[in-house]
Structures are given as C-alpha cells and as structure tokens.
C-alpha cells in the first residue's frame, strides 16, 4: 500500500518536472544566459567528476561506479529540479 501511494499521480504533480526550464523560457532566455549556464556547467563538472570518483573509492567500490552515480543523479536532478535558486549536486 505504501508503494502504491509513493507512485501516485499526486507525487508526480508535486515534483513538477521541467518547471525550471519552463520558467526560464517564460522570463526570456538569451545568448548571455546560455554562455553563463555553459560556464557554470563546466565548472560543476570539473569539480563533480573527481569528487564522485573519490567518494566511490572511499566507499570501497571502483571509481566508475561513482561516475555512474554522478551522471544518473545529475540527469534526475536536472529533469525534476525545482527552481533556479535550487542548488543540487
């Protein structure tokens, strides 16, 4: 019964996938914002890749498992992200 409640339509509506993307396009998204987003993404990637590998090694698993976790978690957070003020990673 708990599993059925967890995956109900109400939970999906509360997550509001792509809400940050919709909000960005509504407010206007130009070339300058795209460049800033690319720089921010590269900066986060430079930090996240070695960090995820180090955490995997510290946990006693191969480093590639840390990379897989970082990639999957990044995709999930990007698709279900809340707002432009939300920092996840």
Steps between C-alpha positions, in 0.01 A plus 500: 500500500787740575654434158172576327478829689860587415444477126161666489414788269511743792870434556574548129313830497689620808837443330405710195761380252649763268358783713833687510533470122150633441564791737826591323339516157206698634733767642716516187811293440768657285852441381659659808310269736594199286869589518480544877320166535764322291781647712317401819442148369866456409606628841270258679618216275866569576425469870238222488697246295801462731280537809269218392798276424658578837178428689465168318856400590442607862186284503696197383359473147672559165523865385275442199208433735542852633488636145184302423337632816596860422367476144169336592445731798580804285245398238231429760561830678501691171167352394328546834678816618295748697605856424790708382595564863527128576856363517537124467800288440 
